[in-house]
Amino acid sequence: MRPVRSALAGALLVTLTLAGCGQTAPATSPSTASASAATPSAAGFPVTVEAGNGSVTIESRPERIVSLSPAATESLFAIGAGAQVIAVDDQSNHPAEAPKSELSGFKPNVEAIIAQKPDLVVLSNDLDGIVAALGKVGVPVLLEPAATKLDETYDQITDLGAATGNGERATEIATQMRKQIDELVAAAPKDAKLTYYHELDVTPYAVTSTTFIGQIYGLFGLTNIADKAPDAAGGYPKLSAEFVAQADPDLVFLADTKCCGQSKDTLAKRPGWSKLSAIKNDQVILLDDDVASRWGPRVVDLAKQVGEAVQKAAAS
């Protein structure tokens, strides 16, 4: 694996070959679900969710959820399952009230996870056979891989809703996200014919249009300079300073502001970059590293920044 800083890139490199998540379906008949509706905590259970690790049946509403995926953590809290989450991984920093721990999603420790006595574990990577290891001790696991397109993001949110007994709220969130992104795209200038460069880290690694992030830019009609990189490298090519300078993108989006302190001023100090159109025209957009690297509800915030940047550039 290349040393790409972005959590989304790292997760995608591991999980690109995994199947996307499917729809959820109650494991009970309508009559059984109706009979259990009198007890809110038990309503709708057991439920079967089609996740990256196949069909997962959850017998009762989980009350001790462990999330080893920052994107899943954000989704769980957004759909109202925050009170059910008892521990999250060391990279889950949003929302602030998430019970952050020393658990790792990239180096999962079976014993440490089991010590939390979880009744559901959510993760985005099956590293070191963690899914099977937890399965052996009877812990339900939902593998929700890094989304490769927006529909998978919506699907994962509804999966988590069904799995946690928050299906209605999850559906509302997914529907609202879809509507907001559609509205942002519709409001963007058409035929602006703008090019862009999205920087993952100072190496610099970029993203192509085939990636989750690249597809979001594509919704706004932007042309990605990284698509012409000599080596696409699975959607995350390492670009040379000369390549970027020659491509001279109209817009530059930096997803390495928090980790690496990058800005328009630091870019201008790179060899050959001071004359980039994006720098001269003040079209360097500072992204929140976390928002730009996760596929949860805040992807709407990323789309909003892209839309605003397109409108500003088209008007200049």
C-alpha positions, -999 to 999 in steps of 0.1 A, spaced: 0 0 0 13 34 -9 18 59 19 -13 79 11 -24 101 41 -62 101 33 -82 77 53 -106 73 24 -78 65 0 -64 40 24 -97 23 29 -105 22 -8 -71 7 -17 -79 -22 7 -116 -26 -2 -120 -17 -39 -125 -54 -47 -152 -60 -21 -188 -59 -31 -209 -29 -22 -236 -31 5 -271 -43 -3 -305 -34 9 -319 -44 42 -348 -66 49 -366 -76 81 -360 -113 90 -395 -114 106 -428 -118 89 -451 -87 89 -473 -103 116 -443 -110 139 -430 -74 134 -464 -60 143 -466 -82 174 -433 -69 187 -440 -32 179 -453 -27 214 -417 -29 226 -398 -1 208 -364 -15 216 -373 -48 200 -393 -35 171 -382 -48 137 -358 -75 151 -344 -98 142 -332 -81 110 -310 -92 82 -286 -68 66 -268 -74 33 -233 -60 40 -198 -64 26 -195 -97 45 -227 -111 33 -261 -115 50 -258 -106 87 -287 -113 110 -289 -92 141 -313 -108 167 -320 -78 189 -315 -41 190 -278 -36 197 -270 -15 228 -232 -19 228 -219 -10 194 -182 -7 186 -174 13 154 -140 8 138 -148 31 109 -148 69 112 -174 71 83 -196 46 101 -192 65 134 -204 97 118 -234 79 102 -243 61 135 -246 94 153 -264 111 125 -291 85 124 -297 86 162 -277 56 172 -251 75 192 -264 64 226 -259 28 215 -222 33 206 -199 24 235 -165 27 217 -151 40 185 -117 37 169 -88 60 174 -95 78 141 -131 86 148 -131 122 158 -166 133 147 -189 141 164 -170 153 195 -191 132 218 -181 99 201 -165 76 227 -130 76 212 -108 47 223 -74 32 215 -90 6 192 -77 6 157 -96 -2 125 -63 -6 106 -47 -29 131 -77 -45 148 -71 -63 181 -96 -91 187 -91 -93 224 -94 -55 229 -126 -54 209 -141 -84 227 -132 -67 260 -158 -40 252 -185 -67 252 -200 -55 219 -233 -68 206 -224 -53 171 -191 -43 155 -190 -20 124 -159 -18 103 -148 -9 68 -119 -33 64 -116 -71 70 -79 -68 80 -62 -97 97 -93 -118 94 -111 -97 120 -146 -106 107 -141 -143 110 -124 -139 144 -153 -120 159 -177 -144 143 -161 -173 162 -171 -157 195 -206 -148 183 -202 -111 178 -223 -98 149 -202 -78 124 -212 -54 97 -185 -49 71 -193 -16 53 -164 -10 28 -153 23 16 -180 36 -8 -171 38 -44 -201 58 -54 -228 79 -37 -255 53 -39 -233 31 -17 -231 58 9 -269 61 10 -272 23 12 -247 20 40 -266 46 60 -298 27 56 -280 -5 65 -269 10 97 -303 22 104 -319 -12 100 -291 -28 120 -295 -5 150 -333 0 150 -331 35 136 -343 27 101 -368 56 97 -342 83 107 -316 67 85 -339 67 55 -346 104 62 -309 112 64 -301 94 31 -330 110 13 -321 144 26 -284 139 15 -295 129 -20 -318 159 -23 -292 184 -11 -265 171 -35 -289 171 -64 -298 207 -56 -262 217 -54 -254 201 -87 -284 217 -103 -274 251 -91 -239 248 -104 -229 267 -137 -232 245 -168 -204 242 -193 -179 260 -172 -152 237 -186 -130 240 -156 -101 217 -147 -90 207 -111 -65 190 -90 -73 173 -57 -44 168 -34 -44 140 -9 -10 147 7 22 165 0 38 136 -18 17 146 -38 -9 119 -44 -41 128 -62 -73 111 -72 -87 103 -106 -123 105 -117 -128 68 -110 -126 73 -73 -154 82 -49 -141 117 -45 -135 121 -82 -170 111 -90 -183 139 -68 -162 165 -87 -176 149 -119 -211 158 -109 -202 194 -112 -187 190 -147 -151 194 -136 -122 178 -156 -96 160 -135 -60 166 -145 -50 134 -127 -69 114 -153 -40 119 -177 -13 107 -152 11 82 -167 2 57 -140 -33 58 -126 -23 35 -97 -57 23 -89 -72 58 -90 -46 74 -67 -16 84 -88 15 101 -75 20 132 -96 52 151 -101 54 189 -95 61 193 -132 30 173 -142 7 196 -121 25 228 -133 21 217 -169 -16 208 -165 -22 242 -148 -56 234 -132 -82 261 -128 -90 249 -93 -69 232 -67 -86 214 -38 -63 207 -8 -73 177 15 -40 180 34 -46 212 53 -50 198 88 -24 170 86 2 189 66 -6 226 69 -10 231 32 -24 264 17 -21 286 -13 11 301 2 28 268 7 18 257 -28 33 288 -43 67 278 -28 68 246 -47 90 246 -78 71 259 -108 38 263 -90 38 300 -82 24 308 -117 -4 282 -115 -37 298 -126 -54 285 -94 -29 303 -73 -29 336 -93 -67 336 -94 -72 327 -57 -89 294 -66 -72 272 -40 -98 256 -19 -89 244 16 -109 213 25 -113 197 59 -91 166 57 -117 144 74 -147 156 55 -128 150 22 -117 115 33 -150 100 46 -181 88 29 -206 95 56 -233 123 59 -207 151 57 -201 143 20 -228 169 15 -204 195 30 -178 185 5 -202 188 -24 -212 222 -11 -176 234 -12 -171 221 -47 -203 238 -59 -193 271 -44 -158 269 -59 -173 262 -94 -196 291 -91 -168 315 -80 -145 303 -107 -171 305 -134 -180 341 -124 -144 353 -124 
